[in-house]
């Protein structure tokens, strides 16, 4: 995917999402949960497919996030529903982190390529 600088939206510093943590960002009206699994970032919709609850309020353990309402678990790498009561996967988005140095600051471009509504990209800096 080819992206232009104008295609990026600054959402966070990469260091703000520690391993084992989840942070939610709104992009084009959609809540996206960025999950840090041992330093790798994964992006999923922040909504349980069972009842619409916010997944970021649940626990992230390894590569699984648990919905705080009824305990459904999802694989943050793929979006796959792992336990009942959820049976439908949550939408996941590929994330590519590319580091570069701009004015002495390391930046990481977190690219969330296309979905049915278009192509989005995140740009974050690590201080």
Secondary structure, DSSP 8 states (H G I E B T S, - for coil): ----GGGEEEEE-GGGS-TT-EEEEEETTEEEEEEEETTEEEEEESS-TTT---GGGS-EETTEEE-TTT--EEETTT--B-STT--S---EE--EEEEEEETTEEEEEEEEEEETTEEEEEEEEE-
